[in-house]
Amino acid sequence: MADDPEIVSDVLFAVANVLSIARTTYLMPAFEVLGTLQISLVRMIGDIARFIVLFTLVCIIIPSVILL
């Protein structure tokens, strides 16, 4: 399954997208307008991370409570 060319190409495409976005955020502070965008982006990523943690906890806890 790990040798499936379609999965490998999807993974490589995803990594390329992440690296492309990382390169863009690396260049943002050089521009006055985009510097504030980077600050907003970092704060938004923090909020999304907190949401994912809470969502994961809820998805784990609710089935556990139902099974008890």
C-alpha distances in whole Angstrom, upper triangle without the diagonal:
4,5,5,9,10,8,10,13,13,13,16,18,18,19,22,23,24,25,27,29,29,31,33,34,35,38,39,42,43,44,47,46,42,43,44,40,38,40,40,36,36,38,35,32,34,35,31,30,33,32,28,29,32,30,27,30,31,28,28,32,33,30,32,35,35,33,36
4,6,8,10,7,7,11,12,11,13,16,16,16,19,21,21,22,25,26,26,28,31,31,32,35,36,39,40,42,44,43,40,40,41,38,36,38,37,34,33,36,34,30,32,33,30,28,31,31,27,28,31,29,27,30,31,28,28,32,33,31,32,36,36,34,37
4,6,9,8,7,10,12,12,13,16,17,17,19,21,22,23,25,27,28,29,31,33,33,36,37,40,41,43,45,44,41,41,43,40,38,40,39,36,36,38,36,33,35,36,33,31,34,34,30,32,35,32,30,33,35,32,32,35,37,35,36,39,39,38,41
4,6,6,6,9,10,11,13,14,16,17,19,20,22,23,25,26,27,29,31,32,33,35,37,40,41,42,45,43,40,41,42,39,37,39,39,35,35,37,35,32,34,35,32,31,34,33,30,31,34,32,29,33,34,31,31,35,36,34,35,39,38,37,41
4,6,5,6,9,10,10,12,14,15,16,18,20,21,22,24,26,27,28,30,31,33,35,38,39,40,43,41,38,39,40,37,35,38,37,34,34,36,34,31,34,35,32,31,34,33,30,32,35,33,31,34,35,33,33,37,38,36,38,41,41,40,43
4,5,5,6,9,10,10,12,14,15,17,19,20,21,23,24,26,27,29,30,32,33,36,38,38,41,39,36,37,38,35,33,36,35,31,32,34,32,29,32,33,29,29,32,31,28,30,33,30,29,32,33,30,31,35,35,34,36,39,38,38,41
4,5,5,6,9,10,11,12,14,15,17,18,20,21,23,24,26,27,29,31,32,35,36,37,40,38,35,36,37,33,32,34,33,29,30,32,30,27,29,30,26,26,29,28,25,27,29,27,25,29,30,27,28,32,32,31,33,36,36,35,38
4,5,5,6,9,10,11,12,14,16,17,18,20,21,22,24,26,27,29,31,33,35,36,38,37,34,35,36,33,31,33,33,29,29,32,30,27,29,31,27,26,30,29,26,28,31,29,27,30,32,29,30,34,35,33,35,38,38,38,41
4,5,5,6,9,10,10,12,14,15,16,18,20,21,23,24,26,27,29,32,33,34,37,35,32,33,34,31,30,32,32,28,29,31,29,26,29,30,27,27,30,30,27,29,32,30,28,32,33,31,32,35,36,35,37,40,40,40,43
4,5,5,6,9,10,11,12,14,15,17,18,20,21,23,24,26,27,30,32,32,35,33,30,31,32,29,27,30,29,25,26,28,26,23,26,27,24,23,27,26,23,25,28,26,25,28,30,27,28,32,33,32,34,37,37,37,40
4,5,5,6,9,10,11,12,14,16,17,18,20,21,23,25,26,29,30,31,34,33,29,30,31,28,26,28,28,24,24,27,25,22,24,26,22,22,25,25,22,24,27,25,23,27,28,26,27,31,32,31,33,36,36,36,39
4,5,5,6,9,10,11,12,14,15,16,18,20,21,23,25,27,29,30,33,32,28,29,30,27,25,28,28,24,24,27,26,23,25,27,24,23,27,27,24,26,29,28,26,30,32,29,30,34,35,35,36,39,40,40,42
4,5,5,6,9,10,10,12,14,15,17,19,20,21,23,26,27,28,31,29,26,27,28,25,24,27,26,22,23,26,24,21,24,26,23,23,26,26,23,26,29,27,26,30,31,29,31,34,35,35,36,39,39,40,43
4,5,5,6,9,10,11,12,14,16,17,18,20,21,24,26,27,29,28,24,25,26,23,21,24,23,19,20,23,21,18,21,22,19,19,23,22,20,22,25,23,23,26,28,26,27,31,32,31,33,36,36,37,40
4,5,5,6,9,10,10,12,14,15,16,19,20,23,24,25,28,27,24,24,26,23,21,23,23,19,20,22,21,18,21,23,20,19,23,23,21,23,26,25,24,27,29,27,28,32,33,33,35,37,38,38,41
4,5,5,6,9,10,10,12,14,15,17,19,22,23,24,26,26,22,23,25,22,20,23,23,19,20,23,22,19,22,24,22,21,25,25,23,26,29,27,27,30,32,30,32,35,36,36,38,41,41,42,44
4,5,5,6,9,10,11,12,14,16,17,20,21,22,24,23,19,21,22,19,17,20,20,16,18,20,19,16,20,21,19,19,23,23,21,23,26,25,25,28,30,28,30,33,34,35,36,39,40,40,43
4,5,5,6,9,10,11,12,14,15,18,20,21,23,22,19,19,21,18,16,18,18,14,15,18,16,14,17,19,16,16,20,20,19,21,24,23,23,26,28,27,28,31,33,33,35,37,38,39,41
4,5,5,6,9,10,10,13,14,17,18,20,22,22,18,19,21,18,16,19,19,16,16,20,19,16,19,21,19,19,23,24,22,24,27,27,26,29,31,30,31,34,36,37,38,40,41,42,44
4,5,5,6,9,10,11,13,16,17,17,20,20,16,17,19,17,15,18,19,15,16,20,19,17,20,22,20,20,24,25,23,26,28,28,28,31,33,32,33,36,38,38,40,42,43,44,46
4,5,5,6,9,10,11,14,15,16,18,17,14,15,16,13,11,15,15,11,13,16,15,13,16,18,17,17,21,21,20,23,26,25,25,29,30,30,31,34,35,36,38,40,41,42,44
4,5,5,6,9,10,12,14,16,18,18,14,14,16,14,11,14,15,12,12,16,15,13,16,18,17,17,21,22,21,23,26,26,26,28,30,30,31,34,36,37,38,40,42,42,44
4,6,5,6,9,12,12,14,17,17,13,14,17,15,12,16,17,14,14,18,18,16,19,22,21,21,24,25,24,26,29,29,29,32,34,34,35,38,40,40,42,44,45,46,48
4,5,5,6,10,11,11,14,14,10,11,14,11,10,13,14,12,13,17,16,15,18,21,20,20,24,25,24,26,29,29,29,32,34,34,35,38,39,41,42,44,45,46,48
4,5,5,8,10,11,13,13,9,9,11,9,7,10,12,9,10,13,14,13,15,18,17,18,21,22,22,24,27,27,28,30,32,32,34,36,37,39,40,42,43,45,47
4,6,7,9,11,13,14,11,10,13,12,9,12,14,12,12,16,17,15,18,20,20,20,23,25,25,26,29,30,30,32,34,35,36,38,40,41,42,44,46,47,49
4,6,6,8,11,12,9,9,12,12,10,13,15,14,14,18,18,18,20,23,23,23,26,27,27,29,32,32,33,35,37,37,39,41,43,44,45,47,49,50,52
4,5,6,8,8,5,5,9,8,7,10,12,11,12,15,16,16,18,20,21,22,24,26,26,28,30,31,32,34,36,36,38,40,41,43,44,46,47,49,51
4,5,7,9,7,4,8,9,7,9,12,12,12,15,17,17,19,21,22,23,25,27,27,29,31,32,33,35,37,38,39,41,43,45,46,47,49,50,52
4,7,9,8,7,11,12,11,13,16,16,16,19,20,21,22,25,25,26,29,30,31,32,35,36,37,39,40,41,43,45,46,48,49,51,52,54,55
4,6,5,6,9,10,10,13,15,15,16,19,20,21,23,24,25,26,29,30,31,33,35,35,37,39,40,41,43,45,46,48,49,51,52,54,56
4,6,5,7,9,10,12,14,15,16,18,19,21,22,24,25,27,29,30,31,33,35,35,37,39,40,41,43,45,46,48,50,51,52,54,56
4,6,6,7,9,11,12,13,15,17,17,19,21,22,23,25,27,28,29,31,33,33,35,37,38,39,41,43,44,46,48,49,50,52,54
4,5,5,6,9,10,10,12,14,15,16,18,20,21,22,24,25,26,29,30,31,32,35,36,36,39,40,41,43,45,46,48,49,51
4,5,5,7,9,10,11,13,14,16,17,19,20,21,23,25,26,28,29,30,32,34,35,36,38,40,41,43,44,45,47,49,50
4,5,5,6,9,10,11,12,14,16,17,18,20,22,23,25,26,28,29,30,32,33,35,37,38,39,41,43,44,45,47,49
4,5,5,6,9,10,10,12,14,15,16,18,20,21,22,24,26,26,28,30,31,32,34,36,37,39,41,42,43,45,47
4,5,5,6,9,10,10,12,14,15,16,19,20,21,23,24,25,27,29,30,31,33,35,36,38,39,41,42,44,45
4,5,5,6,9,10,11,13,14,16,17,19,20,22,23,24,26,28,29,30,32,33,35,37,38,39,41,43,44
4,6,5,6,9,10,11,12,14,15,16,18,20,21,22,24,26,27,28,30,32,33,35,36,37,39,41,42
4,5,5,6,9,10,10,12,14,15,16,18,20,21,22,24,26,26,28,30,31,33,35,36,37,39,41
4,5,5,6,9,10,11,13,14,15,17,19,20,21,23,25,26,27,29,30,33,33,35,37,38,40
4,5,5,6,9,10,11,13,14,16,17,18,20,21,23,24,26,27,29,31,32,33,35,37,38
4,5,5,6,9,10,11,12,14,15,16,18,20,21,22,24,26,27,29,30,31,33,35,36
4,5,5,6,9,10,10,12,14,15,16,18,20,21,22,24,26,28,29,30,32,34,35
4,5,5,6,9,10,11,13,14,15,17,19,20,21,23,24,27,27,29,31,32,33
4,5,5,6,9,10,11,12,14,15,17,18,20,21,22,25,26,27,29,31,32
4,5,5,6,9,10,10,12,14,15,16,18,20,21,23,24,26,27,29,31
4,5,5,6,9,10,11,12,14,15,17,18,20,22,23,24,26,28,29
4,5,5,6,9,10,11,12,14,16,16,18,21,21,22,24,26,27
4,5,5,6,8,10,10,12,14,15,16,19,20,21,22,25,26
4,6,5,6,9,10,10,12,14,15,17,18,20,21,23,25
4,5,5,6,9,10,11,12,14,16,17,18,20,22,23
4,5,5,6,9,10,10,12,15,15,16,18,20,21
4,5,5,6,9,10,11,13,14,15,17,19,20
4,5,5,6,9,10,12,13,15,16,17,19
4,5,5,6,8,10,11,12,14,16,17
4,5,5,6,9,10,10,12,14,15
4,6,6,7,9,11,11,13,15
4,6,6,7,9,11,11,13
4,6,5,6,9,10,11
4,5,5,6,9,10
4,5,5,6,9
4,5,5,6
4,5,5
4,5
4
